Amino acid sequence: MTLGYILNKVNISREEVGFAICRSKYISLDDLVNPEDEVRIFPPLGGG
């Protein structure tokens, strides 16, 4: 399954995601994620 599919299943909008990490690598919405993988999702970063 893709990260985008997972976000849809847990009702997280894509606008709420700044970046995601899986297996110590940045992943995009179209990247595949295995069921046993841990995915860390972070909100967009702001600052100034």
GIFENJO-V948583 format. One record per residue. N is the residue number from 1. RES is the residue in one letter. SS is DSSP state (H for helix, E for strand, L for the rest). NEAR is the number of other C-alpha atoms within 8 Angstrom. Layout:
BEGIN
n={N,N}
res={RES,RES}
ss={SS,SS}
near={NEAR,NEAR}
END
This chain:
BEGIN
n={1,2,3,4,5,6,7,8,9,10,11,12,13,14,15,16,17,18,19,20,21,22,23,24,25,26,27,28,29,30,31,32,33,34,35,36,37,38,39,40,41,42,43,44,45,46,47,48}
res={M,T,L,G,Y,I,L,N,K,V,N,I,S,R,E,E,V,G,F,A,I,C,R,S,K,Y,I,S,L,D,D,L,V,N,P,E,D,E,V,R,I,F,P,P,L,G,G,G}
ss={L,E,H,H,H,H,H,H,H,L,L,L,L,H,H,H,L,L,E,E,E,E,L,L,E,E,E,L,L,L,L,E,L,L,L,L,L,L,E,E,E,E,L,L,L,L,L,L}
near={7,10,13,9,8,9,11,9,7,6,6,9,8,7,5,8,12,10,11,12,11,12,7,5,6,8,10,8,7,7,8,7,9,6,4,4,8,6,8,7,9,8,8,8,5,4,3,2}
END
